[in-house]
Amino acid sequence: MLRSMYSGVSGMKGFQTKLDVIGNNIANVNTAGYKKSTVNFQDLLNQNMSGSGTNPLQVGLGSKASSINTIYTAGSTMTTGVNSDLSIMGDGFFVVQDPNNADNKFLTRSGNFVVNANGELVTAQGYQVLDEDGAPIEGLENVNFSIGSTGGITGKRADGTDITRINIGIFSPPNPAGLSKVGGSMYQVTNASGGELINGNIESVAEAGTQIGSGMLEMSNVDLTEEFTEMIIAQRGFQANSRTITTSDEILQEVVNLKR
């Protein structure tokens, strides 16, 4: 009897985690470069009731969330007309770094970049966008520039001189699902993702086998229809596990009443 109650509790915890993930996905439905997450479950240990008989006699002890995976399918693109807004038309990530610590490098698919007062191409949080050599993209102050599909930045300065061609850097980890989210639509390379995020491993857009869309942003890949469907499933699962607990409690109450 107590096993059914503990199984119900584990199920409620699992579906609460699923609702937490769904809520975060829905909250980021309009976040540029956001990648949705999904929850996978697995059963817990099974208790052997008897060692006799041909087949095992076992009772399960509930379930738990086994993993929370990030889905890296491409989101839809939105045209903005701003030449510093970029989207990756394929695999890979932009590489950005903390302006106060060059060792802190991160990946992002959110290409809503701007040129700051120092002429650097930066994210909305001020992180510097890196080129194919792992250096910050700079020298864009007072420059009328354009970005081609191969990630090359070209343009003219106010005095009429051409800027030296700059190629935007791309990094493609072997296992993107192993990346760790750090907030701000940025990801951190981990042992699970593979690949060391150092200057020598950053590629040009052409080397990465992808293309850049200028004047457009990659939006979130969250599908509200799918999320609402999963929310209904999670809600019903939570209610069903709750019902398991109340039913077990009612039966225990009947056992207590036998003495009266």
N, C-alpha and C positions, 0 to 999 in steps of 0.2 A: 504493500500500500504506500509506504513512504517512498519507494522507488518511483512510482508514478508522479508523486508530487515533485520530487527533485528533477525528474525528466521534464515536467512542465515548466519548472523554474528555468532550466537550461534553455528550453525552447523560447521562452519569453525573452531571456537575455539575448539570444541570438537574433531574434526578430527585432529587438530594440536596436541592436547594432545595424541591422539592415535598414531600419527606418532612419537612423542617424546618417548613413551613407546616402540614402535617397534624398534626404533633406538638404545635404550639402550639394548634391548634384543639381537639385532644383534651384538652390540659392545662386548657383554659378551658371545658370542657363544663358546669361548674356555676358559672361566673362570671356574676353578674347584669349584664345589659346588654351582654355581650360579643357582637361580631359576627364571624362566621367570615371567613376569607380563602381565596381560590382563586388558583391560578397558571395563567397562560397562557403558551404557548410560541410561538416563531416560528423559521423556518429561518434559518441564516446565509447569507453570500454563496455564490453558486454559481460555480465555476470553469469558464470556457469551454475545452473541450478542442480545438475546431476551429471555424474560421469558415466552413468550406465546408458545403455541403448546404442543404436547404430549411429544416430545423428546427434550433434551437440544440442543440449537443452540450455538455451541461453536467453537472458532478458537484457535488453539494452538499457543504458543509463542516461539517455538523452543525447543532445547534440551540442555542437559549438561552432563558432565561425572559424574556418580553417585558414582563410586568406581574404584579403581585400585587394583586388587587382585593379590597376588603372588601365583603361582601354584607350589606346593611342590611335584610333581611327581618325581620319581627317575630319575637321569640322567644316561647315560651309564658309565660303568667303564673302566678305562684305566690302564693297567698293567705297572708299572714303575720298579718293582724289588727292590725298596728302602724300607727297612723294617719299616721305620718311616712314610711312606705314608700309610694312612688309609682311608677306605671308610666304611660307615654304610650301611649294607645290609638289610635295612628295615626302620622303622620310628625312630625318635629321632634325637638329635643333640649332638655334642661334646660341652663341656662347657669349656670356656677359660676365663681368667681374666687378667686385667691390672697389670703388675708386680709392678707398682708404687701405685696402689690403689686396694686392694683386694675386695673392695665393688663393683667395676665395673666389673661385670660378663656378658659375652655375649655367644651366641650360634652360632655354625657354622656347615656346612656340608662339608666344605673344609678341607680335612685331609692331606694337604701337610705340615706335621710337620717336625721339625728338632731338634736335640739335640744341645743346645747352650754350651758355654764354662763352664757354671756352672753345666752342667749335667742335665739340665731341658728340658723337652719336650715342645717345644714352636711352635707357628705359624710363618709364614713368617714375620709377623709384630712384633714378640717378645712377644706375649701374651702367658701366661702359660696355658698349658692343665691341666685340673683337673681330679683327680681320683674319685672313687665312694664316697669318704668321703669329697669331696670338697677341697682337698689339692692339691697343685701343684705336678705334677709328676717329681721327681728329683732322683738324685743318679745314673744317666745313663752314667756318664763320664767314659771313659775307660772300658766300658761294652759291651760285645758281647751279645746283647739281641734279643729276638724275641717276636712277639705279636700274640697270638692265636685268634681263631674265637670268643671266649668269652671275648675278651678284656684284657686278662691277660698278663702282661709283665713279662717274665722270662729271666734269663741269668746269666752269670758268669763275675765277675770282673777280672782285670788283675792278681790279686793275687790268683785266683782260687776259691774264695768264691762266693757262690750264692747270688744274690740279693733277698730281700724279695719280694714275689709276689705282683705286683701292678695291680689293676683293673682300666681300663679306665672308666670314668664317662659318663653317658648318661642322658640327660634331655628331656622329652617328654611333651611339653605344650598341654593342652586340645584342644586349637584352634590355630594351627600353622599359619593360615591365618591372625591372629591378631598380629603377630610379626612385629616389626619395623626394617627396614633395616638401618644399621648404617655405611655401607661401609666396605670394606675389606672382603667381603663375610661373614659378621657377622650380627647377629640379636639381638635385645633387647626385653626382655619380657615386655609386656604391660598389662593393665587391660583387653584389648580385647582378648589377647592370653590366659589369665588365667594361674594359677599356679605361685607360688612364687619361684623365682630362689634363693633358699638358700641351704646350704649344706645338710640339711636333706631330700631335695626333689631330690637330684641327685642319680641316680640308677647305678648299675652295668649293663653291657651289657646283662647278663642273666636275671636280673630283668626287664629290659626294653623289653624283648622278641625279641631281634634282634641279629645280628651277625656283626662281624668286618672282613673286608677283608684287610689283610696286604699286602703291596707291590703293592697297586693299589689305584687310585683316582677316586672319583665320579666326572664326568665332568658336564658341563652345560646341563640343560634339554631343551635348546632352539632348536627348529626344524626350520631350515632355510626355508624349503618349506612352512611351515605354516606361518612363519613371512613374507615372500615375498608375499604370497597370501593376508594376512591381510594388507600389505602395499599397494597393488593394490586397495583393497576395500577402504582404508582410502584416497588414492589419488583421486579415483573417487568420493567419498563422498565430499571431499574438493572442487573438481572442480564443482560438481553439486550445492553445496551451493553458490559457487562463481557466478555461472550462475544465481541463483535465485536473487542475488543482482543486477547484471547487467541488467537482464530483468526488474526488478522493476524500476530501474533507467531509462530505456528506456521508460517505460510506463509513469513515472512521467514527462519525457521530452515531451511526446506527450500531456499530460495535459497542460503543460506550453505553448506549441505551439498553443493551441486552441484559445488563446487570440490574436494571431497575425493575 
